[in-house]
Amino acid sequence: MSEHAFSEEQRAGLYRAIHERRDVRSQFLPDPIPVDVLARLLRAAHHAPSVGFMQPWDFILIDRPSTRQAVKALYERANTQAADRFEGERAALYRRLKLEGILDSPINLCITCDRTRGGPHVLGRNTMLDADLFSTCLAVQNLWLAARAEGIGVGWVSIVDPGELAGLLGLPAHVVPVAYLCLGYVSQFLARPELETAGWRARLPLAELMHGNHWDEPLADGPLLDAVRATGAEPPG
């Protein structure tokens, strides 16, 4: 083992946060998040890696009821449109799902991406122009894992029109909303993702998603596949 590895207890905590992280919609409590805890979450997000160290993210903290009501209206309109894409039992199941906690959570957070930060030529972004968006998603994941370690739930509301959301929040033209998040303490963290429990989708087996050297080459049987299969391919969550 590397001398730079965390202790066994620290590693266990990290992997627990990864496997027990949930997209929370229905379990929010009204208790406010203490300012020192919220600061830690934002600091964790700000320490995400970014292409060319451009740090393209900004954080809009939203606690004003009127703003949250307006975002909820955007969600309701987009959700109605999304529901119309499904038919039969799938449509009925979709309409039963609770897919946001905009008003239930004590605070909302929009993480944005400034696509001009760092100037016209950002190191490492000449060929993958969306690397700034990928970087912002890493900030979201950092915050999400830190939140789980703090016992705080996070729900990502993706069912909103980004242009309408940008207009509502007054974003400049060069800044795009990447993640609209609901944050708060929760009554519980579900044992499995809510969509899996509801029967919408199941987790795919990791072994079936692994390739060797080329897309059309399944990874050859060997120690790595044996190790994946020996652990049941995925932890319970």
LINLINZI-V172930 format. One record per residue. RES is the residue in one letter. PHI is phi as a letter, one per 30 degrees, with the letter a starting at -180 (none if undefined). Layout:
BEGIN
res: [RES;RES]
phi: [PHI;PHI]
END
This chain:
BEGIN
res: [M;S;E;H;A;F;S;E;E;Q;R;A;G;L;Y;R;A;I;H;E;R;R;D;V;R;S;Q;F;L;P;D;P;I;P;V;D;V;L;A;R;L;L;R;A;A;H;H;A;P;S;V;G;F;M;Q;P;W;D;F;I;L;I;D;R;P;S;T;R;Q;A;V;K;A;L;Y;E;R;A;N;T;Q;A;A;D;R;F;E;G;E;R;A;A;L;Y;R;R;L;K;L;E;G;I;L;D;S;P;I;N;L;C;I;T;C;D;R;T;R;G;G;P;H;V;L;G;R;N;T;M;L;D;A;D;L;F;S;T;C;L;A;V;Q;N;L;W;L;A;A;R;A;E;G;I;G;V;G;W;V;S;I;V;D;P;G;E;L;A;G;L;L;G;L;P;A;H;V;V;P;V;A;Y;L;C;L;G;Y;V;S;Q;F;L;A;R;P;E;L;E;T;A;G;W;R;A;R;L;P;L;A;E;L;M;H;G;N;H;W;D;E;P;L;A;D;G;P;L;L;D;A;V;R;A;T;G;A;E;P;P;G]
phi: [none;d;d;c;d;d;d;e;d;d;d;d;d;d;d;d;d;d;d;c;d;b;d;d;b;c;c;d;c;d;e;d;d;e;d;d;d;d;d;d;d;d;d;d;d;d;c;d;d;b;d;i;h;d;h;d;d;b;b;c;d;b;b;d;e;d;d;d;d;d;d;d;d;d;d;e;d;d;d;d;d;d;d;d;d;c;b;i;d;d;d;d;d;e;d;d;d;c;c;a;b;e;c;d;d;d;a;c;b;c;c;c;b;d;d;c;d;j;i;d;b;c;e;i;c;d;c;c;d;d;d;d;d;d;d;d;d;d;d;d;d;e;d;d;d;d;d;d;d;d;i;c;d;b;b;c;c;c;c;b;d;d;d;d;d;d;d;d;c;i;d;d;d;d;c;c;d;c;b;c;c;c;b;l;d;b;d;a;c;d;d;b;e;d;d;d;d;d;i;d;a;c;d;d;d;e;e;d;c;c;b;c;i;a;e;d;c;d;d;d;e;l;e;d;d;d;d;d;d;d;c;i;i;b;d;e;d]
END
